Amino acid sequence: MSAVPSVFLLRSPTMEPPFGGRGDGLITAEGIVNPGPHWDVLIRWGNLDGDDRAARRVLNRRSALAVALDQERAAELLARAGLRVERGSDGGRVRARQHYRVHAFDFQLVSLGQREPGRYGFQEIAGDSSRLADKAVRYAYRALYALGLDFGAVDVVVNSRGKLAVLNVDPRPSVGGRLGERYAACLRQYLDELAPALYSNVKLGADPEFMVQGENGQMVPASRFFPTAGSVGCDAIFIRTPQGGISRPLGELRPPPSDSPDELVRSLRRLLARAVALAPYANLQFRAGSLPFAGFPIGGHIHFSGLGRVSGQLLRALDTYLMIPLFLVEDPTTARLRRPRYGFLGDQRPQPHGFEYRTPASWLISPRMARAALALAKVVAVHHRQLMRDAFIDVDLVGHFYAGDKEPFYPLAAAIFSELSELSVYQKYAAEIEPLRRMVERRRQWNESVDIRRTWKIPIPQQTYNG
């Protein structure tokens, strides 16, 4: 890529040029017809003309834009991804307790407006002005990502049931004046980040979840054995007991972050041994995977630091190059029940150190699986600028993913592993990742019924639990 990226803005014929013309020198050329080949970046501002192969990178790719401009198809895809969609009977107007308009560009907040019930127009507010505003912004990010878009305006409402919902997604917003300047600033940052780079200082963390099974197969709340805080603890999710108290069903291991996946696995083993010491009962079992008990989905969240901001390219790399191999070894039945409410594509949460990627199920099934998941996460994170494949731009594959249908992904996985094996950092972690590759090739899946104390070879005390 050239030192100064060449950028073609392809806009709708009925629109004025966004960014106030050429966007303070960011746009090399703009028009309403096919730009031809050899651009670094093509920005589709509502225009479906021409081929995405005209540029190395495309913002609001043609196939995604076509879906977003079709309200029925967009609503279907949003619902498939677990997002609520509101429809009004009079041109889109609905009864809403709150109405937000979120302008976003590649996971950056451009502008947030709020309209009070019964009033016209939006008043600009800060994204962190309230917990609800922050949730609306993250809901808008999720909607854009679910549609495969890189930017746009999303109307998010709080509906009559008090739930967030998407009212409309506009992939070609009118952005003149100050709003155009803000979009241009986000575009400038995006262009500054295009240079190929390796992220050699990536650190990984994790908080994989597990559950405890009693002698008769029933769920035993983790909070009977583990504290809420600490390196061995309970997740924040709670259920109310018949006596009016609360219990926390999910256990969680929280090892210190490390730049070494192997060290992280060694820490997990130590913490699992500590969990066994806190629940030293031979007639219990520790379970991992997607859904150890009906109604209780669990995850294998992976934390990243040293990567800068979360971008669409980073999340697409994780979804394609990390999640597809892990998806192919999950139990399809429980995976289907877990998603899309939990572990949807692009599921991430900001953290002070960076962010956590929440799409995978709990790979705590075995040390071999944990080692492969974390090593592959490291490779994808380090090389994510070079990993351009986005499997889920194909909306049919999105449906297969949420349905737990693995068959269409096997040929894709072979190509993914072949591409990954050419990367320099892959060779460093090949011994850890290759067992996962062989499982995928042989179409094997992990066993969620195992007692993970045994797969991790943790000595089990012979006390009996009578609770």
N, C-alpha and C positions, 0 to 999 in steps of 0.2 A: 504494500500500500504506500502511496506517495506520502511525503512529509506533510503536505496540506491536502486532506481528503477532498476529492471532487464530489459535489453534492448536487443532485438534480431533484427539484421539487416538482412533482407531478400532481397538479391540482385539478379539482372539478371545474368544468367550464363555467359553471354559474357562480363560482366563488371569486372573491377578491384574493390576491396573494396574501397568505398569512405572513407572520414575522415582520409586517410593515415593509413589504417588498422583498429585498434580498437578505433580510435577517442580519443586518450589520456585517455583510460580507461573508456570511456562512454559506449561502446558497450560490453555487457556481452558475447554475442556469435553472430556469423554471419554465413550465409550459403546461399545455393541456393535451399533448400528443405524446406518443411513444418516444422516449428519450434516446433509444438506441443503446448499444452496448458500451461497456468499459467505464462505467461510473463506479466510484468507491461506495457511495451511499445513494440510494433512491428513496425518497420520502413520498409515499402515496397519501395525499391529502384528499381522500374521497374519490380518487380516480382509478378505475380498473383497467385502463388502457395498457397494452403492451405486456411484456414478459418480465418477470422478476429477475431473469438472468441478465438483464441489462446492467445489474450492479452486483458488487460483491456482497453487500449487505442491503437489506430492504427494511424500512420501517413501515409497519402496517402492510404486511405482505398481502399479495393479491387474493389468495384463497381465504385468508382471515377477514380481509376487508369485505369480500363478497358475502360471507356469512353475517358479518356485523350489520351490513346494509339491508339485510333481509330480516325484518323484525321477528317473523315466525321462527326462522331457523336460529336466530340469535337467542330467543327465549328458550328454545328447546335445548340448546347447548349449555346455556347458563343453568337451567334446571338440572341437566345431566351432571353438571359439576357441583351440584348441591347448593346452589344459590337460589334464593327466593326471587320471584319475578312478579311485580305488580302490573296489572293492566287497568286502565281507566276506560269508561264507556264513552267519554266525550273528549276524544283527542288526546288521551293519555293522562287526564287529570284524575287524581284519586284523593280520597280522604287520607291525610297523612298527619301524624302528630308532629313530625319534623321532616323537612325536605332539604337535602344537601346537594349541591352541584360540585363535583370534584373534577378538576382538570389535572391530569397526570401525564407524565412523559417518562417512560422507562423507569417506573417505580420511584419517581421523584414527584413530589407534590408541587404543582404549578400554582394552583389557586383553589381555595375552598370557600364556597358561598353557602349561606344559610337563609332559607326563606321561612318566615314565621307563618303559622296557619292563618288563612284568610287574607294574606297580604301578597302583593305582587313584587317581583324583583328579589334579588339576592343581596344580602349584606355579607361582605367578605369577613371571614374570621380566621383565626390561626388554627392550624391543624391539630395543635395540642391544647386548644382552649377548653376542651372537656373530654371526658372518657368516651362519650357518645360520638363526638366529632372524630376522634382518633379511630374509633371502630368503623365509622362511615368511610373514612379515607382508606383503611385497609380492605374494606369490602369492595370499594371501587377498584383498587389495585387487583383484587382477586377476579373481578368481573372482566377487566381488560385482559388479564392473563388467560382466563378461561376461553376467551374468544380469539386468542392468538394475536392480540393487538399490542402495539408498543406505546401508543398514546391515544388520548381522546378525553371526552367529557362524559362523566357518568352521573346520572341523577340517582341518588340513593335516598330512600324514604324510610321513616319509621312508620310501619303500617298500623292499622287499627288494633292489631294484636300485640303491638309493642315490639315487633321484630323488624330488623333491617331487611330491606328488599331493594332490588334494582328496578327502577322505573324506566330508564332509557340509557342506552349507550350510543354516543355520537362520535364516530371515528373521523369526522371532518368538521370539528368545531370552528366557529368564527372566532378568530383570536387577534383582532386588531388592537392597536394602542398598547397600553401597559401589559395586558395579558399576552400580546404577541411578543413583547420584549422578554417576558418570563419564559415563554416557550423557547425563544431563541437562546436564552441562557442555558436552559436544560439541553438543548441541541449542542451548544458549544461544549458542554461537559461531556456529552456522549461522544463527540468527535475527538476530544482530547484523549479519550480512553481507548481509542481504536487500535493503537499501536500494539502489535503482538507482544505479549509479556508472559513470563513465567512467575508465578507467585511462590517464591522459594521459602517464604516465612509463614506459610499456612500452619496454624495450630488447630488441632481437633479436640473437641470435647464430646460428651455424650451424656444422656440420661435415659438409658433404656429401661422400660417398665416390665414388670412381671406381676403375676398374681399367685396367691396361695390356695391350694386345693386341699380340702379336708378328706378324711378317711372314707366318707360316703360319697365323694365326688362333688360336694357342695363348695361354694366359694367361702373362704375364711378371710375377713377383712385384714389387709396388711397392717392396719393401725393397731391391731392387737399385739403386734410384735415390734413394730418399728416406729421411731419418732417421726414427726412431720419434717423437721429440718435435719441437716447432716448429710454425710456422704452415703449413708444407707437410710432411706426415708420413705415417705409416702407422697404420692402425687396429690395435688390440691383438690382433685375431684372427691366429693363426699356423698354419702347417702345417709338418710335419716333412719335411725333405729326405731323399733316399736316403742321403746321407752322414752323417745323424744330427743335422744342424743344424736351424735353423728359418728359415722365410721368412714374410714378411707380405704377403699378396696384395692388400690394399686400401689405396689411397692416400686421403688425406683433406686437405681444405682447412679451415683454422681461422682465419677472419678475426676481428678484434677486434669486440666487440659495438657496436651503434649503435642509436640511436632512429630512424634513417632506413633504410628498405629499399634505397633507391637507393645510399646510401653503402656498405651491405653488399655489394651487387652489384659496385660498383667495387672493393672490397677483394678479392672473389672473383676478379675478372679479373686483378688484380695477382698474386694467389697462383697462379693457373693459369699465368700467364706465367713465374713463378718455377719451377713444376713442369716446364714445358717446357725451361727453361734447365738443370734438373738431369737431364732425360732428353731431350737435344737430337737426337732421331733421327727422320728422315723415314719410316722403315719401321716405326714403331710407331704405335699408335692409343690414344687415351684414350677409355674408354667409361663411360657412366653409365646410369641407369635403374633397373630392379628387379633384374635378374639377368644381368649381362654374360656370365658363364660358369656352366655347370651347377654347382650346389653352392655358389655364392658370391653370396648375396643382399646387396644394398647399400642404403643409406638416405640420405635427405636430412633429417637431424635438424635441427630448429629449436629454438633455445634462447630461453627467455623469462625476463626478470627484471622486477620492478616490479608483479607481479600478486598478491603475497601467496602464500598456500598453494594447493596444487593441490586443486581441488574437483571433484566429479562434474559440476557444471554447466559448469565450464571445459572439462573433457575432452570432454563431450558436444558443446559448441559447436565445438571443434576437429574432432572426428570428423565432425560434420554439415556445418558451413559451410566448412571448409577441406579436409577429406579427400575428401569426395564430389566436388567439382570436380577435384581432382588425380587421384583414382581414375579419373575418366572420360576422362582423357587418357593414362593409363598404357597400356602394352602389356598386354592382358589375359592373354596366355599366361604371360609372366614374372611378372606380378603374382600370378597364381594359384600359381605355384611358390614365390614368396617367402613367402607367408602360408599359415597363421597363425603359423608359428614365428617369423618376423620381421615387424614392422610390423603386429601385431594392433591391433584397435581399442582406443583408450585407452592405447597403449604410451607410457609416460613413465618418465623416470628423474630422481630428485632430483639437483640440482647445488648447489654452494655459493651460486651466484648466483640460483638459482630452480629451474628444471627444463628438461629437454629433451623435446620431443615427437618420438617416433621412428616414428610410423606411416607417413609418406610415403616413397615410393621416392626415389631420388636425382634431384631436379629440376635437376641440374647439366647436363642435356641441352643447354640453350641459355641465353643471358642473358635472353631474353624469358621463358622458363619460370621461371628463377630469380627474376626481378623480380616476376612475377605471384604466385608461391608466397609470397614474403616479404611483399609488400604485402598480400595477402589474410590472411596470418597476423597482421599488424599490426592490420588492421581487426577481425578476430574477437577478438583479445585485448583490444583497447580496449573493445569493445562487448559482451563475452561475458555480462554480467549482463542485457542486454536480449534476448539470443538464446535463445529458449525451445524452439525446435524440436529434437527428438531423433529423428532418422530411425531409429536402430537399436533403439528400443523395439520395433519390428516384427522379430520373430525371423526371419521369412522373408527380410527384407533383409540380416540378418547372414549368412545362408547364401549369398545372391547375392553379397555382397561378397567372402567368402572363396573363392567359386567363380570370381571374376573376371567375373561376369555383369553387364554394365553396363545392359542394357535397362531394368530397373525403376527405375533412378536418373535417367534423363533428364528425365521430368516433374518429379521432385523437385528437380533442379538448377535448372530454370527458376524454380521458386518460391523457391529459396534465393537466387539472384542478384537476383530482384525484391525480396526482403526486405532483402538487404544494400544494395542501391542506395539505399534510403531512409535509410540511416545517415549521420550527418554526416561521419564520418571517411572513408567510402567515396569521397566526392566528391574528397577530396584525393589518393586513389590510383587513381582510376578509369582513368586512362591506362595504368597498369601492369597492372590486373586485367582490363580489357576484352578483351585478346587471348586470355586464358584462357577467358573467357565465350564468345567467338566460336568457339573450338576446340570447346568442349562443344556449342554449338548446332549446329555443322556435323558433329558426331560424328567429329572428327579425333583422332588420338592421336600422341604423340611417337614419334620414330624412335630406337630404342635402338642401332641399328647405326652411327650417325654417330660420327665422330671429333670429340669436343667441342672440341678445339683449333681446328677449323675453324669450328664454329658460334659460338665466342667470338672468332673472328678473331684468334687468337694466331699471330704469325709462327712458322713451323716451320723450325728449322735443318736443313740438308741432310746432316747426318752419318748414317752407317749403323750400326745396332746389330748386332753380331755375337755377342752373348752366347748 
